[in-house]
Amino acid sequence: VKLDQRGRIEVDKNFQTSCKGVYAIGDCIQGPMLAHKAEDEGIICVEGIATGHEPHIDYNCVPSVIYTFPEV
């Protein structure tokens, strides 16, 4: 499995790694480390595997959060 410069797993648009049949989602790939992002990626990845259609995720629709100190 190929890693990028930051140690994250490289995936293609289908979430497939450099090893055929091996997929990666969530915190181990590029993007925000959010549980609900990983959940969306998992659903979309499996739908792509099951249907053979190219998966699509709009990361602009995935909620994000900003933590501050002190809390606002």
Secondary structure, DSSP 4 states (H G I P E B T S, - for coil): --B-TTSPBP--TTSB-SSTT-B--GGGSSS---HHHHHHHHHHHHHHHHH-PPP---GGGS------SS--
